[in-house]
């Protein structure tokens, strides 16, 4: 039988591709959108990571979610530094979540509170994605808008405490494989993983509407 990390990756592949190839992300990475669109996207990420990390201290003791709570992954402080660079010191006063972002963050917070397995699904889709595809976004952002390499504006994508991302991801997948959950619970986690990608794609759709390119 395939390890759980392989099952979860295969089962969510379609949703993963849909998120990566969304119109908004394609336009952003293609240099067809201004830095304001990038800043707006970064603002939306803040709400999601606020939900992911607000209860991290409590979840660290949980037998299911606990092993995944690793300080090297935490992104909120880096996001806040990026937002200070992008929006100025008063960024909190102008911060607004799109309805799609509110729905995404609310679901993450609900899982963090009541369902550790579901929280793991959201943790996996976000952090492993940031470690992988996020590096493409960082590279394009540096080239397109002139941010310093791995500096302010793109710090969200810089995992300073992870010296070997490939080895880290291997270790993360081993944690998934060792997850203390029966087959039914694992199927529920896979379904939540798909839901996480769908929620993320909805945010891209809302951002696309906000920054729709004039024909």
C-alpha positions as CSV (number, residue, x, y, z in Angstrom):
1,X,0.0,0.0,0.0
2,X,1.2,3.5,-0.8
3,X,2.4,5.6,2.1
4,X,0.0,8.3,3.2
5,X,2.2,11.1,2.0
6,X,2.0,9.7,-1.6
7,X,-1.8,9.2,-1.3
8,X,-2.4,12.7,-0.1
9,X,-0.2,14.2,-2.9
10,X,-1.9,12.1,-5.6
11,X,-5.4,12.7,-4.3
12,X,-5.0,16.5,-4.3
13,X,-2.9,16.8,-7.5
14,X,-5.8,18.1,-9.6
15,X,-6.7,20.8,-7.2
16,X,-3.0,21.7,-6.7
17,X,-2.6,22.2,-10.5
18,X,-5.8,24.3,-10.6
19,X,-4.5,26.6,-7.9
20,X,-1.1,27.0,-9.5
21,X,-2.5,27.7,-13.0
22,X,-5.2,30.2,-11.8
23,X,-5.5,33.3,-13.9
24,X,-4.4,35.6,-11.1
25,X,-1.2,33.6,-10.3
26,X,-0.4,33.2,-14.0
27,X,-0.7,37.0,-14.5
28,X,1.3,37.7,-11.4
29,X,4.1,35.4,-12.3
30,X,4.0,36.6,-15.9
31,X,4.7,40.1,-14.9
32,X,1.3,41.4,-16.1
33,X,0.3,42.8,-12.8
34,X,1.7,45.6,-10.7
35,X,3.3,45.4,-7.3
36,X,0.0,46.4,-5.8
37,X,-1.5,43.0,-6.8
38,X,1.4,41.3,-5.1
39,X,0.9,43.3,-2.0
40,X,-2.8,42.6,-2.0
41,X,-2.1,38.9,-2.3
42,X,0.4,39.1,0.6
43,X,-2.3,40.8,2.7
44,X,-4.6,37.8,2.1
45,X,-1.9,35.4,3.1
46,X,-1.6,37.2,6.5
47,X,-5.1,36.2,7.4
48,X,-4.6,32.6,6.5
49,X,-1.3,32.4,8.5
50,X,-2.8,34.2,11.4
51,X,-5.4,31.4,11.5
52,X,-2.7,28.7,11.1
53,X,-0.4,30.0,13.7
54,X,-2.6,31.6,16.4
55,X,-3.2,28.3,18.1
56,X,0.2,26.7,17.3
57,X,1.3,26.8,21.0
58,X,-1.7,24.8,22.1
59,X,-1.5,22.4,19.1
60,X,2.2,21.6,19.8
61,X,1.1,19.2,22.6
62,X,-1.5,17.4,20.4
63,X,-0.4,13.9,19.3
64,X,-1.7,14.3,15.8
65,X,-0.9,18.0,14.9
66,X,2.0,18.5,17.4
67,X,4.9,17.0,15.4
68,X,4.1,19.4,12.5
69,X,4.3,22.5,14.6
70,X,7.9,23.5,13.9
71,X,9.3,27.0,14.6
72,X,11.4,26.9,11.4
73,X,8.1,26.9,9.3
74,X,6.3,29.8,11.1
75,X,5.6,32.6,8.6
76,X,3.6,35.3,10.3
77,X,6.5,37.4,11.5
78,X,8.0,37.3,8.0
79,X,4.7,38.3,6.4
80,X,4.4,41.2,8.8
81,X,7.9,42.4,7.8
82,X,7.0,42.1,4.1
83,X,3.7,44.1,4.7
84,X,5.6,46.8,6.5
85,X,7.9,47.1,3.4
86,X,5.0,46.9,0.9
87,X,2.3,49.0,2.7
88,X,4.2,51.0,5.2
89,X,4.4,51.0,9.0
90,X,0.6,51.5,9.3
91,X,-0.3,48.4,7.2
92,X,-2.7,47.0,9.8
93,X,-5.0,50.0,9.6
94,X,-5.7,49.4,5.9
95,X,-5.7,45.5,6.0
96,X,-8.8,43.9,4.6
97,X,-9.7,40.3,3.9
98,X,-11.6,39.4,0.8
99,X,-14.8,37.3,1.5
100,X,-13.0,34.2,0.0
101,X,-10.1,34.8,2.4
102,X,-12.4,35.1,5.3
103,X,-13.9,31.7,4.5
104,X,-10.5,30.1,4.1
105,X,-9.1,31.5,7.3
106,X,-12.3,30.6,9.2
107,X,-12.0,27.0,8.1
108,X,-8.4,26.8,9.1
109,X,-9.2,28.3,12.5
110,X,-12.1,25.8,12.9
111,X,-9.8,22.9,12.3
112,X,-7.1,24.3,14.6
113,X,-9.8,24.5,17.3
114,X,-11.7,21.3,16.8
115,X,-10.0,18.8,14.4
116,X,-6.2,18.3,14.5
117,X,-6.3,16.0,11.5
118,X,-8.0,18.7,9.4
119,X,-5.4,21.2,10.7
120,X,-2.7,18.9,9.4
121,X,-4.3,19.0,6.0
122,X,-4.2,22.8,5.9
123,X,-0.7,22.8,7.3
124,X,0.5,20.4,4.6
125,X,-1.0,22.3,1.7
126,X,0.3,25.7,2.8
127,X,3.8,25.1,4.2
128,X,5.0,22.4,1.8
129,X,3.7,24.6,-1.0
130,X,5.6,27.6,0.3
131,X,8.8,25.6,0.5
132,X,8.3,24.4,-3.1
133,X,6.4,26.5,-5.5
134,X,6.8,29.6,-3.3
135,X,10.4,29.8,-4.4
136,X,9.2,30.5,-7.9
137,X,7.1,33.4,-6.7
138,X,10.0,34.8,-4.7
139,X,12.3,34.7,-7.8
140,X,9.7,36.3,-10.0
141,X,8.9,39.0,-7.4
142,X,12.6,39.9,-7.0
143,X,13.0,40.2,-10.8
144,X,9.7,41.9,-11.6
145,X,9.5,44.5,-8.7
146,X,13.2,44.8,-7.7
147,X,13.1,43.4,-4.2
148,X,16.5,42.6,-2.7
149,X,17.3,38.9,-3.1
150,X,15.6,37.2,-0.1
151,X,15.0,40.6,1.4
152,X,12.1,42.7,2.6
153,X,9.1,42.1,0.4
154,X,9.8,38.4,-0.1
155,X,10.8,37.3,3.3
156,X,7.7,35.2,3.5
157,X,9.3,32.8,1.0
158,X,12.6,32.6,2.8
159,X,13.0,29.8,5.3
160,X,16.2,30.9,7.0
161,X,16.2,28.1,9.5
162,X,15.8,25.3,6.9
163,X,19.2,24.7,5.5
164,X,18.2,21.8,3.3
165,X,14.6,22.1,2.0
166,X,14.7,18.7,0.2
167,X,15.7,16.9,3.4
168,X,13.1,18.8,5.4
169,X,10.3,17.9,3.0
170,X,11.4,14.2,3.2
171,X,11.1,14.4,7.0
172,X,7.7,16.1,6.8
173,X,6.4,13.3,4.5
174,X,7.7,10.8,7.0
175,X,5.6,12.5,9.7
176,X,2.6,12.2,7.4
177,X,3.3,8.5,6.9
178,X,3.5,8.0,10.7
179,X,0.3,10.0,11.4
180,X,-1.6,8.3,14.2
181,X,-4.9,8.0,12.3
182,X,-7.0,5.1,10.9
183,X,-7.9,4.7,7.3
184,X,-11.2,6.5,7.7
185,X,-9.6,9.5,9.4
186,X,-6.9,9.5,6.7
187,X,-9.6,9.7,4.0
188,X,-11.2,12.6,5.9
189,X,-7.8,14.4,6.0
190,X,-7.3,13.8,2.2
191,X,-10.8,15.3,1.6
192,X,-9.8,18.3,3.7
193,X,-6.6,18.7,1.8
194,X,-8.7,19.0,-1.4
195,X,-10.9,21.5,0.3
196,X,-7.9,23.6,1.3
197,X,-6.8,23.8,-2.3
198,X,-10.3,24.8,-3.3
199,X,-10.4,27.5,-0.7
200,X,-7.0,28.8,-1.9
201,X,-8.2,28.8,-5.5
202,X,-11.3,30.8,-4.5
203,X,-9.0,33.5,-3.1
204,X,-7.1,33.6,-6.4
205,X,-10.4,33.9,-8.2
206,X,-11.4,36.9,-6.0
207,X,-8.0,38.5,-6.6
208,X,-8.4,38.0,-10.3
209,X,-11.7,39.8,-10.2
210,X,-10.1,42.7,-8.3
211,X,-7.2,43.0,-10.7
212,X,-8.8,41.9,-13.9
213,X,-6.7,42.9,-16.8
214,X,-8.4,45.2,-19.2
215,X,-8.8,43.4,-22.6
